[in-house]
Amino acid sequence: MPTTSPSFPRKISGTGQKPQPVSQCCALLKAKQSEKHLRIGVGFNWLGLGEFLQVWRSCDMSVPHLVEAFYARIWNAGDLAAASDLLSEEFCFRGSLGREMRGRDAFLEYVRSVRTALAGYRCEILDCVAEGDKAFAKMRFGGVHVAPLRGYQPTRRPVHWHGAALFHFEAGCISELWVLGDLTGLDAVLQENAKAV
C-alpha cells in the first residue's frame, strides 16, 4: 500500500499542542484505520475526513518548525550562530524594512542593525500555512526605538508593524525569504512617537 503523504496545505495554529513526530503520526493513522475496518476499493482502509485531518495536523511536518526556529532563535533570542543550522549558504533575503541581500553574513548584519535600533525586538507569528517546500506567515514585528531607524531619532517608545513572509526551503534549510512589511504603518508610528517627545 502506498505510504506517501497527502499534499494538502497545513495551517499552523496557536494551539500550544506539541506536534507528534511523523513516524508516530503514521503509526497512529494505521491503528485508526485498523479500528475502522472500512474498505474502499482494493487494498485501502480509510478514515472519515475529519478524523484523518485531526490526526494528520498533529504531525511534525518540519517545515513550520524551521519558520518558528528562525524567528525564535535568530531574531527573538539573538542567537546569530543558529544561522548556520537554519539557513543555506546562499540564503536570499528581503527584509520587512525593504533591504535585499544574499548570503548569511549580509543577513546577520541586517539582524544586528534591526536589533540595535529596536531593543527587545520581537517577531510574532500570527498565522502560518505550509505546503511542499514553501510556507507563508502573517507576522507582527516590534521593539523599543533606541537608535536611529528610517531617518527617525530614538524616542525610547515602542513601535510595531505587520508583515507577510514567504519562505522557500531546500535540503532541510531556509534557502529564500521574502518579507513585505507595512512600512507606511511603521512610519506613521515613528512619526507619532517623534511628535510626542
Helices and strands as residue ranges (DSSP letters): E 10-12, H 22-36, H 49-56, H 63-69, I 70-76, G 80-82, H 83-86, E 87-94, E 100-102, H 104-117, E 118-131, E 134-145, E 158-170, E 173-181, H 183-196
